[in-house]
């Protein structure tokens, strides 16, 4: 009896086999679209003074910053070879060794830094309050992030550590482990895999992509969404996002397979992955950000129903627009 789950054999990285169209790229579109509609809803809720052209421009800046940061950070930090460092013009070249690879290798932490800086610059140029804009992004990003991790799962990448847990999944492209190790023999026996005559074996691993999708995406989004109209001051949700993501990711790193090129403990502390160190820095930043924002002038945030003039609300609060809709419905009934 096998005490693990097989990776779905029907799930392939390509949307259409034999073409460069991949589910991972489509997941990016879903992620950006989800974040956009959640952000737009918040603008409507708060009657926030931002028109549609400014909204489109903001998202263009944010997406560009995210992609640049994610790709540059991945190739220069996680890629320890000199391939990209000596040929930086190839960072955004979608071919390698004569084969189309797309832009494989995107770092979340780099994307967070790039997106953060891009939004900050946009707000400085367009004269928007960065803390308020950032808070609405913090309430929109996590749910979109779930699609990115779903894309990783479909690719069968970023899988977790070897486990004998019933939650373990056998990823077909996972790195095999040598059967001469005693712990390998023990786990193989527990899950019911026969390793007789094998030099190495593929063992079940934690589906850490799904753990991240649930906790860093859905759960974190739900927490921030609850606080979106209860935040005590502008910028609070930004700090809550960095603190919450760092916390969840730090814990899930214990289930996730460390990047092979970085080693099990990264290059700073033994037993601590590079991702955990970056997550610890995120949590520290989140705490410092919350403390600083709590003391800045102009702390009072926009609330749902605030009546500021803008192109979404036409100068009317949510309650006023709701009353007008109700009056129009009553009028139509009378006319009928």
ZIUR-V274166 format. One record per residue. N is the residue number from 1. RES is the residue in one letter. PHI is phi in whole degrees, -180 to 180 (* if undefined). OMEGA is omega in whole degrees, -180 to 180 (999 if undefined). Layout:
n:N res:RES phi:PHI omega:OMEGA
n:N res:RES phi:PHI omega:OMEGA
This chain:
n:1 res:X phi:* omega:-180
n:2 res:X phi:-89 omega:-178
n:3 res:X phi:-103 omega:178
n:4 res:X phi:-159 omega:-179
n:5 res:X phi:-113 omega:176
n:6 res:X phi:-79 omega:174
n:7 res:X phi:-62 omega:-178
n:8 res:X phi:-55 omega:-177
n:9 res:X phi:-68 omega:-178
n:10 res:X phi:-83 omega:-176
n:11 res:X phi:-90 omega:-178
n:12 res:X phi:-120 omega:179
n:13 res:X phi:-62 omega:-178
n:14 res:X phi:-86 omega:175
n:15 res:X phi:-67 omega:175
n:16 res:X phi:-121 omega:-178
n:17 res:X phi:-52 omega:178
n:18 res:X phi:89 omega:179
n:19 res:X phi:-119 omega:179
n:20 res:X phi:-78 omega:180
n:21 res:X phi:-76 omega:-175
n:22 res:X phi:-121 omega:179
n:23 res:X phi:-61 omega:-177
n:24 res:X phi:-61 omega:178
n:25 res:X phi:-65 omega:178
n:26 res:X phi:-65 omega:179
n:27 res:X phi:-63 omega:177
n:28 res:X phi:-63 omega:179
n:29 res:X phi:-64 omega:177
n:30 res:X phi:-61 omega:-179
n:31 res:X phi:-64 omega:-180
n:32 res:X phi:-65 omega:179
n:33 res:X phi:-64 omega:179
n:34 res:X phi:-62 omega:179
n:35 res:X phi:-61 omega:180
n:36 res:X phi:-62 omega:-176
n:37 res:X phi:-69 omega:176
n:38 res:X phi:-69 omega:178
n:39 res:X phi:-65 omega:-179
n:40 res:X phi:-63 omega:177
n:41 res:X phi:-62 omega:180
n:42 res:X phi:-66 omega:176
n:43 res:X phi:-60 omega:180
n:44 res:X phi:-67 omega:-179
n:45 res:X phi:-59 omega:-175
n:46 res:X phi:-93 omega:-172
n:47 res:X phi:50 omega:-174
n:48 res:X phi:-74 omega:-176
n:49 res:X phi:-74 omega:175
n:50 res:X phi:-145 omega:-179
n:51 res:X phi:-87 omega:-173
n:52 res:X phi:-66 omega:179
n:53 res:X phi:-62 omega:178
n:54 res:X phi:-66 omega:178
n:55 res:X phi:-65 omega:178
n:56 res:X phi:-61 omega:-180
n:57 res:X phi:-64 omega:179
n:58 res:X phi:-59 omega:-178
n:59 res:X phi:-69 omega:176
n:60 res:X phi:-63 omega:178
n:61 res:X phi:-62 omega:-176
n:62 res:X phi:-64 omega:-179
n:63 res:X phi:-67 omega:179
n:64 res:X phi:-63 omega:179
n:65 res:X phi:-63 omega:180
n:66 res:X phi:-63 omega:-178
n:67 res:X phi:-66 omega:179
n:68 res:X phi:-63 omega:-179
n:69 res:X phi:-64 omega:-178
n:70 res:X phi:-64 omega:-177
n:71 res:X phi:-74 omega:-178
n:72 res:X phi:-64 omega:-179
n:73 res:X phi:-64 omega:-179
n:74 res:X phi:-65 omega:-175
n:75 res:X phi:-78 omega:-177
n:76 res:X phi:-99 omega:-179
n:77 res:X phi:-104 omega:-177
n:78 res:X phi:-83 omega:177
n:79 res:X phi:-90 omega:-173
n:80 res:X phi:-80 omega:177
n:81 res:X phi:-75 omega:-178
n:82 res:X phi:-91 omega:-174
n:83 res:X phi:-57 omega:-177
n:84 res:X phi:-87 omega:-179
n:85 res:X phi:-69 omega:178
n:86 res:X phi:-91 omega:179
n:87 res:X phi:-134 omega:-175
n:88 res:X phi:-61 omega:179
n:89 res:X phi:-69 omega:180
n:90 res:X phi:-93 omega:-177
n:91 res:X phi:-57 omega:-178
n:92 res:X phi:-108 omega:177
n:93 res:X phi:-91 omega:-173
n:94 res:X phi:-80 omega:179
n:95 res:X phi:-123 omega:175
n:96 res:X phi:-146 omega:-178
n:97 res:X phi:56 omega:177
n:98 res:X phi:79 omega:-179
n:99 res:X phi:-116 omega:176
n:100 res:X phi:-75 omega:-179
n:101 res:X phi:-117 omega:-172
n:102 res:X phi:70 omega:178
n:103 res:X phi:-98 omega:180
n:104 res:X phi:-72 omega:-179
n:105 res:X phi:104 omega:178
n:106 res:X phi:-131 omega:-177
n:107 res:X phi:-95 omega:177
n:108 res:X phi:-60 omega:-175
n:109 res:X phi:-63 omega:176
n:110 res:X phi:-65 omega:177
n:111 res:X phi:-64 omega:179
n:112 res:X phi:-63 omega:179
n:113 res:X phi:-66 omega:-179
n:114 res:X phi:-63 omega:178
n:115 res:X phi:-64 omega:179
n:116 res:X phi:-59 omega:-179
n:117 res:X phi:-67 omega:-179
n:118 res:X phi:-64 omega:179
n:119 res:X phi:-66 omega:178
n:120 res:X phi:-61 omega:179
n:121 res:X phi:-65 omega:179
n:122 res:X phi:-57 omega:-178
n:123 res:X phi:-65 omega:178
n:124 res:X phi:-68 omega:-178
n:125 res:X phi:-71 omega:-175
n:126 res:X phi:-93 omega:176
n:127 res:X phi:65 omega:174
n:128 res:X phi:-104 omega:177
n:129 res:X phi:-78 omega:-175
n:130 res:X phi:-63 omega:-178
n:131 res:X phi:-65 omega:180
n:132 res:X phi:-72 omega:178
n:133 res:X phi:-63 omega:-179
n:134 res:X phi:-64 omega:178
n:135 res:X phi:-61 omega:-180
n:136 res:X phi:-69 omega:175
n:137 res:X phi:-66 omega:-180
n:138 res:X phi:-60 omega:180
n:139 res:X phi:-85 omega:-178
n:140 res:X phi:-111 omega:-172
n:141 res:X phi:-65 omega:-173
n:142 res:X phi:-57 omega:-179
n:143 res:X phi:-68 omega:175
n:144 res:X phi:-68 omega:-179
n:145 res:X phi:-62 omega:-179
n:146 res:X phi:-58 omega:-179
n:147 res:X phi:-69 omega:178
n:148 res:X phi:-62 omega:180
n:149 res:X phi:-72 omega:174
n:150 res:X phi:-64 omega:177
n:151 res:X phi:-63 omega:176
n:152 res:X phi:-62 omega:180
n:153 res:X phi:-65 omega:179
n:154 res:X phi:-61 omega:178
n:155 res:X phi:-72 omega:-177
n:156 res:X phi:70 omega:-177
n:157 res:X phi:-117 omega:-179
n:158 res:X phi:55 omega:178
n:159 res:X phi:-71 omega:-175
n:160 res:X phi:-91 omega:180
n:161 res:X phi:-78 omega:178
n:162 res:X phi:-62 omega:-178
n:163 res:X phi:-149 omega:173
n:164 res:X phi:-103 omega:180
n:165 res:X phi:-67 omega:175
n:166 res:X phi:-60 omega:178
n:167 res:X phi:-81 omega:-178
n:168 res:X phi:-63 omega:180
n:169 res:X phi:-131 omega:-180
n:170 res:X phi:-91 omega:179
n:171 res:X phi:-87 omega:-174
n:172 res:X phi:-62 omega:-177
n:173 res:X phi:-101 omega:-179
n:174 res:X phi:-71 omega:178
n:175 res:X phi:-67 omega:178
n:176 res:X phi:-79 omega:-180
n:177 res:X phi:-122 omega:-176
n:178 res:X phi:-69 omega:-178
n:179 res:X phi:-76 omega:179
n:180 res:X phi:-74 omega:179
n:181 res:X phi:-77 omega:-177
n:182 res:X phi:-64 omega:-179
n:183 res:X phi:-69 omega:178
n:184 res:X phi:-68 omega:179
n:185 res:X phi:-61 omega:-178
n:186 res:X phi:-64 omega:-179
n:187 res:X phi:-69 omega:179
n:188 res:X phi:-60 omega:178
n:189 res:X phi:-66 omega:-178
n:190 res:X phi:-65 omega:-176
n:191 res:X phi:-93 omega:175
n:192 res:X phi:86 omega:178
n:193 res:X phi:-102 omega:180
n:194 res:X phi:-84 omega:-178
n:195 res:X phi:-110 omega:-179
n:196 res:X phi:-59 omega:177
n:197 res:X phi:78 omega:-179
n:198 res:X phi:-99 omega:177
n:199 res:X phi:-84 omega:177
n:200 res:X phi:-148 omega:-176
n:201 res:X phi:-147 omega:176
n:202 res:X phi:-93 omega:-177
n:203 res:X phi:-109 omega:178
n:204 res:X phi:-61 omega:-180
n:205 res:X phi:-133 omega:176
n:206 res:X phi:-65 omega:173
n:207 res:X phi:-78 omega:-172
n:208 res:X phi:-64 omega:177
n:209 res:X phi:-62 omega:-180
n:210 res:X phi:-73 omega:175
n:211 res:X phi:-60 omega:-179
n:212 res:X phi:-66 omega:179
n:213 res:X phi:-58 omega:-177
n:214 res:X phi:-75 omega:-172
n:215 res:X phi:-85 omega:-180
n:216 res:X phi:-80 omega:179
n:217 res:X phi:-105 omega:-172
n:218 res:X phi:-67 omega:-177
n:219 res:X phi:-65 omega:180
n:220 res:X phi:-63 omega:178
n:221 res:X phi:-62 omega:-179
n:222 res:X phi:-62 omega:179
n:223 res:X phi:-63 omega:-178
n:224 res:X phi:-67 omega:-179
n:225 res:X phi:-62 omega:178
n:226 res:X phi:-64 omega:-177
n:227 res:X phi:-86 omega:-171
n:228 res:X phi:-61 omega:177
n:229 res:X phi:-113 omega:177
n:230 res:X phi:-121 omega:-177
n:231 res:X phi:-64 omega:-176
n:232 res:X phi:-76 omega:-178
n:233 res:X phi:-162 omega:178
n:234 res:X phi:-63 omega:178
n:235 res:X phi:93 omega:-177
n:236 res:X phi:-62 omega:-177
n:237 res:X phi:-68 omega:176
n:238 res:X phi:-62 omega:179
n:239 res:X phi:-64 omega:179
n:240 res:X phi:-64 omega:179
n:241 res:X phi:-64 omega:-179
n:242 res:X phi:-62 omega:179
n:243 res:X phi:-67 omega:-178
n:244 res:X phi:-67 omega:180
n:245 res:X phi:-63 omega:-180
n:246 res:X phi:-59 omega:-179
n:247 res:X phi:-65 omega:-179
n:248 res:X phi:-64 omega:-178
n:249 res:X phi:-67 omega:179
n:250 res:X phi:-59 omega:-180
n:251 res:X phi:-70 omega:-177
n:252 res:X phi:-69 omega:177
n:253 res:X phi:-59 omega:178
n:254 res:X phi:-71 omega:179
n:255 res:X phi:-103 omega:-176
n:256 res:X phi:-92 omega:178
n:257 res:X phi:-70 omega:179
n:258 res:X phi:-62 omega:179
n:259 res:X phi:-61 omega:-174
n:260 res:X phi:-61 omega:-177
n:261 res:X phi:-74 omega:-179
n:262 res:X phi:-98 omega:-177
n:263 res:X phi:87 omega:-176
n:264 res:X phi:-67 omega:-178
n:265 res:X phi:-113 omega:-177
n:266 res:X phi:68 omega:-180
n:267 res:X phi:-125 omega:-178
n:268 res:X phi:-117 omega:-179
n:269 res:X phi:-129 omega:177
n:270 res:X phi:-69 omega:179
n:271 res:X phi:83 omega:180
n:272 res:X phi:-120 omega:-178
n:273 res:X phi:-75 omega:177
n:274 res:X phi:-59 omega:179
n:275 res:X phi:-61 omega:180
n:276 res:X phi:-68 omega:177
n:277 res:X phi:-64 omega:178
n:278 res:X phi:-65 omega:178
n:279 res:X phi:-68 omega:176
n:280 res:X phi:-62 omega:177
n:281 res:X phi:-64 omega:177
n:282 res:X phi:-62 omega:-180
n:283 res:X phi:-65 omega:178
n:284 res:X phi:-62 omega:178
n:285 res:X phi:-61 omega:-180
n:286 res:X phi:-60 omega:180
n:287 res:X phi:-66 omega:180
n:288 res:X phi:-61 omega:-180
n:289 res:X phi:-60 omega:-180
n:290 res:X phi:-63 omega:-180
n:291 res:X phi:-63 omega:-179
n:292 res:X phi:-65 omega:-178
n:293 res:X phi:-64 omega:180
n:294 res:X phi:-69 omega:-177
n:295 res:X phi:-111 omega:-179
n:296 res:X phi:-77 omega:175
n:297 res:X phi:-70 omega:-179
n:298 res:X phi:65 omega:-175
n:299 res:X phi:-78 omega:-173
n:300 res:X phi:-62 omega:-177
n:301 res:X phi:-86 omega:169
n:302 res:X phi:-68 omega:177
n:303 res:X phi:-112 omega:176
n:304 res:X phi:-61 omega:-179
n:305 res:X phi:101 omega:177
n:306 res:X phi:-59 omega:-175
n:307 res:X phi:-110 omega:173
n:308 res:X phi:-106 omega:-179
n:309 res:X phi:-72 omega:178
n:310 res:X phi:-163 omega:-175
n:311 res:X phi:-75 omega:178
n:312 res:X phi:-81 omega:-174
n:313 res:X phi:-102 omega:-178
n:314 res:X phi:51 omega:174
n:315 res:X phi:79 omega:-177
n:316 res:X phi:-126 omega:179
n:317 res:X phi:-76 omega:179
n:318 res:X phi:-62 omega:-178
n:319 res:X phi:-66 omega:179
n:320 res:X phi:-66 omega:180
n:321 res:X phi:-67 omega:179
n:322 res:X phi:-65 omega:178
n:323 res:X phi:-63 omega:179
n:324 res:X phi:-64 omega:178
n:325 res:X phi:-64 omega:179
n:326 res:X phi:-63 omega:179
n:327 res:X phi:-65 omega:179
n:328 res:X phi:-66 omega:178
n:329 res:X phi:-63 omega:180
n:330 res:X phi:-63 omega:179
n:331 res:X phi:-64 omega:179
n:332 res:X phi:-64 omega:178
n:333 res:X phi:-63 omega:178
n:334 res:X phi:-62 omega:-180
n:335 res:X phi:-66 omega:179
n:336 res:X phi:-73 omega:999
